[in-house]
Amino acid sequence: LPDLADWHVTILATDINARFLRKAVAGSYGEWSFRDAPEGLRERYFNRSSDGRHVVAPEIKAMVTFGHLNLVEDVYPSLATDTNAMDVILCRNVLMYFSPEQIRRVIGKFRHALLDGGWLLVSPSEASQELFSRFATRNFPGVILYQKSDAHVGGAGLQSAVSPISNRPGADPGWNSELGESSADWKPATPQTASLRSESPRPEPSAPAQTRPTPYAVAGALYEQGRYDEAADTLLASLAGHTPESPVFSLLARALANQGRLAEALTWCDRWIAADKLDSAAHYLRAVVLLEQGGPEEARRSLQRAVYLRHDFVLAHFALGNLARGGGKAGEAGRHFGNARQLLARLQPDDPLPESDGLTAGRLLETITALTALENTR
């Protein structure tokens, strides 16, 4: 990028194997690693070490964060693990080791993690029109890339989006969209029934009224399908004239952040805090958005407020540890990770953590263990 100084570039490198992550953190490569590298790559982005190996240049290392991630089992995209709002995902020679069902699950998660227009790169042997049918296929000389395009997928419609919710518009074939009511409550007055009613107005038993899902429920279902723009629009359209409750603030900010609309997400976090200054979740979510914007100091203050308001806020301790780790403060990172470990020890491995998009206590403990091991290799 010729104007790199004007960009906020972050690179997340993940693996399930802690030993491979430690090797990646070292960033040291032998001659064999460059056998297929383009001319000039090694000279431009690597420095020669005293033992003759090639080490990634410090300015490149500074852009990269290493994370412990299980592509099949972990929940992503997630603000907690910085796996949201991706522009490009490179996953080469990995999918081939998964079962067909696991591959479909991972590809679906990748699609949710990408911004609209974002790119997915796999190896040529993993390319498949069937597996990547929800992506637009882009052919370039010698390579096929997959691009996320909501227009390419087409109208899944609200009915499929709110499938977990019963009694919703579109789910019941008797729903009358023009009148906004259900056929269980309304029947056309044919001449025969009109005549009967005028002669003997006996009340007939009626079916129980169908209830419509709330905008929050509809938005939540859209969010689960990765349709973040529709989720945000649904919530925004419902907010006129009143102050929403905390879950609505949280879902709206997450939906906006997952689209890369960070300024808007931050605005709603601030409105949430203005409505309830003592809600630790609001301060935590604000911090995560600030981190994505490249504002570590202000994010740190928000995380400290979150921990002050709720001492057992595991994810806030974890985020503070990651922030210190990124700043090269190993001792401080160790203290925060230690606090998170102590809190996680009180929970069951399968317990979901608040504000985590479904991350469990057991998985976070594994992640902290892997990250701590990474720190020891620096």
C-alpha positions, 0 to 999 in steps of 0.5 A, spaced: 500 500 500 503 506 497 499 510 503 500 505 508 501 510 513 493 512 512 491 505 514 489 502 520 491 495 518 491 489 523 492 482 521 490 476 525 494 469 525 491 463 528 492 456 529 489 450 533 496 448 535 500 452 540 507 449 537 506 452 530 503 458 533 510 459 537 514 458 531 510 463 527 511 468 533 518 467 532 518 469 524 524 465 523 525 462 516 530 458 512 532 458 505 527 452 503 521 456 505 522 461 500 523 456 494 516 459 491 517 466 493 516 472 488 523 475 487 524 481 492 520 479 497 525 476 502 529 482 501 524 487 502 520 484 508 525 480 512 532 481 515 538 476 515 539 473 522 546 472 525 545 464 524 543 465 516 536 465 517 531 470 515 526 474 520 520 478 519 521 485 519 519 488 525 514 493 522 511 487 519 511 483 526 507 490 529 501 489 525 500 481 526 496 479 532 497 471 534 491 467 536 489 460 538 483 458 534 479 452 533 476 453 526 471 448 527 468 448 534 469 455 536 464 461 535 466 466 530 465 472 528 466 475 535 468 481 537 471 478 543 476 474 539 477 480 533 474 475 528 469 480 525 469 485 520 474 481 516 476 484 509 480 478 507 481 471 509 486 466 507 485 459 509 490 455 504 491 447 505 486 447 511 479 445 509 482 438 506 483 435 513 475 437 515 469 432 513 464 435 508 460 437 514 465 441 518 467 444 511 461 447 510 460 449 517 467 453 517 465 456 510 459 459 513 463 462 519 468 465 514 462 468 510 459 471 516 466 474 518 467 477 512 465 484 510 460 485 504 465 485 498 470 481 502 475 476 499 476 468 501 482 465 499 483 457 499 488 453 495 486 451 488 485 443 490 480 446 495 476 450 490 469 448 489 463 451 486 458 447 490 462 448 497 462 456 495 456 457 492 454 462 497 460 466 494 461 470 487 467 466 484 472 471 481 477 468 476 484 471 475 490 469 471 492 462 475 487 463 481 480 463 483 478 467 489 471 467 492 468 474 494 462 475 499 456 479 495 449 479 499 447 481 492 449 474 489 446 470 494 439 473 493 433 474 497 433 469 503 427 473 505 425 474 512 421 468 513 428 464 513 431 469 517 426 468 523 426 461 522 427 460 530 421 464 532 414 461 532 408 465 530 411 470 525 409 473 519 411 469 513 411 462 517 404 461 517 400 460 510 394 464 513 398 470 515 395 476 511 400 481 510 396 486 508 391 486 514 397 485 518 393 479 522 393 472 522 388 467 519 386 464 526 383 471 528 380 473 521 375 469 516 372 472 510 365 474 511 362 470 505 354 471 504 353 465 507 356 466 514 354 473 514 347 471 513 348 466 519 351 471 523 345 476 522 340 470 524 343 467 530 349 471 533 352 466 537 359 467 539 364 461 536 370 459 539 376 462 536 383 460 536 388 463 540 391 470 537 398 469 534 403 473 537 408 477 532 415 477 534 418 483 537 423 487 533 429 485 537 427 477 536 427 478 529 434 482 529 437 477 533 435 471 528 438 475 522 444 476 526 445 469 527 444 468 520 450 473 519 445 478 516 448 484 520 445 490 516 438 487 516 439 486 523 441 493 525 436 496 520 430 492 524 433 495 530 434 502 528 427 502 525 424 500 532 427 505 536 424 512 534 421 515 540 424 511 546 430 509 549 432 501 548 434 497 553 441 494 554 440 488 550 437 492 544 443 497 545 448 491 545 445 487 539 445 493 535 452 495 536 455 488 535 451 488 528 454 495 526 461 493 528 460 486 524 459 490 518 465 495 519 461 501 521 465 502 527 463 509 528 456 508 528 457 502 533 461 507 538 455 512 538 450 507 540 455 504 545 456 511 548 448 512 548 448 506 552 452 508 557 449 515 557 442 511 559 446 506 564 453 508 566 453 502 571 452 497 565 459 494 565 457 490 558 456 497 555 463 499 557 466 493 555 463 493 548 465 500 547 472 498 549 472 492 543 470 497 538 475 502 540 480 497 539 478 495 532 479 503 531 486 503 533 485 507 540 488 502 545 489 507 551 481 509 551 479 502 550 484 501 556 480 506 560 473 503 558 476 496 560 478 498 567 471 501 568 468 495 566 472 491 571 471 496 576 463 495 575 464 488 575 470 484 578 468 478 575 468 480 568 472 475 565 472 477 558 474 484 560 480 481 564 482 477 558 482 483 553 486 487 558 491 482 558 491 482 550 492 489 550 498 489 555 501 483 551 500 487 544 504 493 548 509 488 550 508 489 557 509 481 559 508 482 566 502 486 566 499 481 561 500 475 566 497 479 571 490 480 567 491 473 564 492 470 571 485 474 574 482 471 568 484 464 570 482 464 577 475 467 575 474 461 569 476 456 575 470 457 578 466 455 572 464 449 568 468 448 562 461 448 558 459 455 561 458 460 556 461 467 558 457 473 558 458 478 552 462 473 548 458 471 542 458 464 545 465 463 547 465 458 553 469 458 559 473 452 557 475 454 550 477 461 553 482 457 558 485 454 552 486 460 549 489 463 555 494 457 556 496 458 549 497 465 549 501 465 555 506 460 552 506 464 546 509 470 551 514 465 553 517 465 546 518 472 545 
